[in-house]
Amino acid sequence: MINRNTLKLTGRISLRSRLIGYILVLHLIFASLSIYLLIGNRSWRIWLIALEAAFVISFYTGLKLVRAIFGTL
């Protein structure tokens, strides 16, 4: 069941803030996977570099999309 206080709090958070929060959480997951690969087996090092490149591209693209969506409103 949904609590009314939760709905009130959600109403105060803008859509832009929610999207940026979503992007941030998604990239924190990427970062934790990167740390796991860094600590793990050395054969995974090349995959770590690829993951980091994807991480940077994804974060940049996500922020650019959020700005584009809200720039037109």
C-alpha positions in Angstrom: 0.0 0.0 0.0 1.2 3.5 -0.8 1.7 5.9 2.0 0.3 9.4 1.6 3.5 10.9 3.0 5.5 9.2 0.3 3.2 10.6 -2.4 3.6 14.1 -0.9 7.4 13.8 -0.9 7.4 12.4 -4.5 5.3 15.4 -5.6 8.0 17.8 -4.3 10.8 16.1 -6.3 10.9 17.4 -9.8 11.0 15.0 -12.8 14.4 16.4 -13.7 15.8 15.5 -10.2 14.3 12.0 -10.4 15.9 11.4 -13.8 19.3 12.6 -12.7 18.9 10.4 -9.5 18.1 7.5 -11.7 21.2 8.1 -13.9 23.3 8.5 -10.8 22.1 5.2 -9.2 22.6 3.4 -12.5 26.2 4.6 -12.7 26.9 3.8 -9.1 26.0 0.2 -10.0 28.5 0.5 -12.9 31.1 1.8 -10.5 30.6 -1.0 -8.1 31.0 -3.5 -10.9 34.2 -1.7 -11.9 35.6 -2.0 -8.4 34.7 -5.7 -8.4 36.6 -6.2 -11.6 39.6 -4.2 -10.4 39.9 -6.2 -7.2 39.3 -9.5 -9.0 41.3 -11.5 -11.5 43.9 -9.7 -13.6 42.5 -11.1 -16.8 39.5 -8.9 -16.4 41.5 -5.7 -16.6 40.8 -5.2 -20.3 37.1 -5.5 -19.6 37.4 -2.9 -16.9 38.8 -0.4 -19.4 35.9 -1.1 -21.7 33.4 -0.8 -18.8 34.9 2.5 -17.7 34.6 3.9 -21.3 31.0 2.8 -21.5 30.4 4.3 -18.0 31.7 7.7 -19.1 29.8 7.7 -22.4 26.6 6.6 -20.8 26.8 9.2 -18.0 27.5 12.0 -20.5 24.7 10.9 -22.8 22.2 10.6 -20.0 22.9 14.1 -18.7 22.7 15.4 -22.2 19.3 13.8 -22.7 18.0 15.2 -19.5 19.1 18.7 -20.5 17.6 18.3 -24.0 14.3 17.1 -22.6 14.0 20.0 -20.1 15.5 22.6 -22.4 12.5 22.4 -24.6 9.9 22.8 -21.9 
